[in-house]
């Protein structure tokens, strides 16, 4: 059933164009030649008439209204398809701008088709002033979120801050690629192939990190701790060597290694290196560098320590000393 309505209201291809042409010619010929008069006389009988206020809605008028709406929507669909193709072929325009122009063109086109169809049917358009007021109240209360998401979607397309293919991170930690920007939501595809539908309004009012806004470069951070017995200069050189051997590590900017602090159990270094395309992921180059550092530390006798504590017992009470005779020495040291 859904496919039938799709074909009727939004046809595509030469078949639809031929159907529209034949339908228009047939209606025009039937009206001029008077072939519709007998049908009209039957369908406008009182038993086929429904009264709605000051209007008498006959079956003939309902059928002709439906036919007129379908024909105008057919025409709008064909013109919309033609416009989409023309916009898609425009050179020097970003995909976000093309999507924005396409949506505005479709909205304007179907609005004009709807108004023309109502006018031809004979419905007084001034009656829609009251409907417009009621619609405004509805937007102010029940539909405000829908309207906000729709307007936010247009803003996103217009200002080009987020486009299809961008890698973004939300405030809740969700990380994914933008696959589609619709009228109500933006579709994100995460690294584990989940599809997350984010309301457009959230992308406007909340902080969003676009990792590919101006470039696709990304930084990888590694914290490494070594024992106090290590040759720190040698450790520094080993860490940088492991980073530069990684194929995805950029040479400009070069990787950087810093001695950060002297911890309780280790001397801590911090390694920065950059990858050229963050959309390909950062876990693999990070893992490769960590494996390389591990192997090089083994080869050069560098130890990565684990937390240790020294316990010194002084002045043990006499009652405890009787229970623990080995602890009589006040300088007993255990590790």
N, C-alpha and C positions, 0 to 999 in steps of 0.2 A: 504493500500500500504506500509506503514511504517513497519507493522508487517511482511509482506512478505519479505522485504529486510533484516529485522532482522533475520528471520529464515534462509534465504539463506546465509548471510555473517557470522552470529554468531549463529550456531545451538547449541543445548545442548541435552544431553541425549543419550540413546542408538540408537534411530532412526537416528540421525545425523551421528553417527559413521558407521552405516550400509549403509547409503546412500553414504558416502565417499568411503567406501570399494567397493561397487557395481560400482560406477562411475569410479574409477581407474581401476578395472578389465575390465570393458566394453571398456574403451578407449584403454587400452593396447591390448586387444583381437582384437578390430577393426583395430588397426594399424598394428598388426602383420599379420593378415589374409587378409588384403587389402580391407576390407569392406568400408573404408572411401575414397578409390580412386575415385569411381564414384561421390560421393558427392563433393569431392575436385575439380574434373574436371568441375563440373557445377558451383560451387561457385567461381572458379578462372577465370571465363570468363571476358572479358574486360568490359562488361556492368556492372559487379558487382565490378569493380576495381576503386579505388579513388587514384589519385596521390598526394603525399604530399612531395614536394622536390625530393629527390633521392629515396624515398620509394614508393612502390606500395602497397596499403592497399586493399587486396581482402576481400570479404565477408567471405570466408572460414577462412582466417587468423584472422579476427575480431571475428568470433564466437569461434574459438579455443582459442584465447586470453582471451575472456570472461570466457570460461569454465575453463581455467587454473587458472585465478585469483580467481574464485569462489572456486575451489578445494583447492588452497593454503590458502585462507582465512578460509575455513572450517577447514583445518588441524591446522592453527594457533589458531582458536577459541577453538578447543578441547584441544590443548596443553595448551592454556592460562587458561582454566577452571581447568584443572588438576593442573597447577602451583598455581593458586589461592587457591585451597583447601589445597595443601601441605603447602603453606605459612601460611594459617590461622591456621593450626594445630601445628605450631611451638610453643614450650614452652619457657617461659622466655623472650619473645620479646614483646615490647610495641606495641599498636595498630597503632601508627604513623609510626613505622618502617615497620610493615607489609604492610600498605598502600603504603609506598614508594617503597618497593621491588616489590609489585604487579604492580604498574604503570610502573616502569622501565622494568620489565619483559615483560609486554604487549607491550610497545613501541619497545623494541628490537625484540620481536618475530614477530610483524607485519611488521617491517622494513625488516627483513630477508625474510619473505614470499613474500613481494612485489618485492624485488630484484631478488629472485629466479624465480618468475613468469615472470618478464621481460626478464630474461636471457633465459628461456625456450622458450618464445615466439619468441625470436630472435632479440630483440631490442638492439642496441649497447649502452651499459651503459656509454661509454665515452661521449656520447652526453649530459649526465646529468651534465657534468662539467659546461657548459654554463648556464644550468638551476640552478645549485647551486649558480653561481655568481649572477644571477638575483634574486634568492631567498634571498641571503645575502643583496642585495640592498633593497629589499622589507622589510626585517626585520629591516633594519636601518632606514627606513622612515615610511611607512604605517603600518607595523605590529609590531612596536617596543613595543607598549603597550601590545599587545597580548603575545609577547615573554617575556616581563618583568613579566607579571602575571603568565605565565607558569613556568618560572624559580623560581619566588618567591614562588609558590606553592610547588615546589620540595625542596626549602630551608626550608620552614616551616615543611615539613614532615621529613626532614633529621635532623634538629637541635632539634626537639621535644619540642619547646617552646610553641606551641599551638597544642592541640590535641582534638579529638572529645569528647564532654562532658564538656570541660572547660568552666567556666563562665568568660567572658572577658568584659571590658569596653573600648570603643574607645574614642578618643579625643573629639568627638562631643557629648559625653554623652550616646551614644547607649550602652545598657547593654543587654547581651544575651549569650546563650549557643551555642557553636560550634557544629553543627550537621553534617557538611560534608565539606571536603576540596577537591575541584575539580581542574582541570587544569587551570581555569580562575578566579574562585572566591571561597570564603569561605562562607558557609551558616550559618547565625546566627538566632537563634530563641529567640525572646525577651520574657519578662514576659507576655505580652499581646498576645502571640501566633503569632506575626508578624514574617515573614521570610525575613531577610535582607541579600542580596547578596553583600558582600564586596569584591572588587578586591584584589587579593592576594598581589599586590604591596603595597597597603596602609598599610597592616599589617606588612610590612617589613620596610618601610621608616618612618612611624609615630609611636608615642608612644602608646603602648597598655598595659592596666592593666589586668593581668591575676589573678583573685581572687582565683583560685584553682591550681596555678602552683606547689607549694610544699606541700600545705595543704588546707583544705576547711574551716578553721576557719575564722570568721569574727567579727569585732567589731561594736557595736552599740553605738552611742553617743546621749546623752540627755542633753539639757540645761534646767534648772529649776530655776525660780526666786521666792523668798518668800519676805514677808514684813519685814521691819526693826524691827518690834515688835516681831519677831519670836525668839524662842530658837534655835540658829544655830546648836549647838551640837545635839539637838534632831532631827532637820531637816536632818542633815547628817546621823544619824542612821536610820531614816525612809526611806530615799532614798535607802540606801544599803539593808535594809530589803526587800523592794519591789523588788529589782533586784534579790536577792538570792532566792526569792520565785518563780521566773519564772523557769519552768522546763527546758527550753532550755538554760538557763544561765549557762556557764561553771564555775566550781569551781577552775580550774587551767588553765589560770590565774583567780584570783578572781576579782569581780567587784570593781571598784575604784570610789570614789566620792571626788571631789575637790571643795573648795570655790574659785571661779574664780575672782570675782570683786564685788565692791560696785557700783551698777548702780544708775541712777537717781531716779528710783522708786522702786527698788528691790535689794535684795542681791542675787547674781547669783551663782548657783552651776552647776557643770558639772559632769555627770555620764557616766562612761565607763563600758560596760560589753560585754562579748564575747559569741558567739554562735558557736557550734561545726561544723555545716554544713551550710555554707552560701548559698549553692544551694537551700536550702529549704525556703529561703527568710528571710528578717530581719524586715519587717513591722509588722508581727504578734507578735513576742516577744517584739518589741518596744512598740506596742499598749498595750499589756498586762501589761507591767511595768508602763506605763503612767496611765492606769486605776487604778492600785494598788496604785500608789503614790497619785492620786487624792482622793481615798477613805481614805487612811491613814491620809492625811492632814485634811480632814473633821473631822475624828474621834478625832484628836489631836488639833484642833483649829488653824491649820497653814493656813495662808491666802496667796493666790497667787495674788499679787496686779496688778492693771492695771495702765497705765501711768496717772499721775496727775500733774497739774501745779498750783502754787500759784501766783496770780497777785496782786501786791502792787502798788497803785496809789498815787503819791506824787506831791505836788505843781500843782494842776490842774489850768489851766488858768481861769481868772475871767469870761470870756464870756462863757466858757463851764460850770462853776459852776452855772451860772444863769439858764442854760438849764437843769442841773442835780443837783438839790438842795440836794439830798441825798448824794452827794459826797463831801460836804463841809469839812467833816473831812479828813484831809490829811493822816490819818493813816488807812483809810478804807481798809479792806482786803476782797477779794472775792476769792472763790475757784471754 
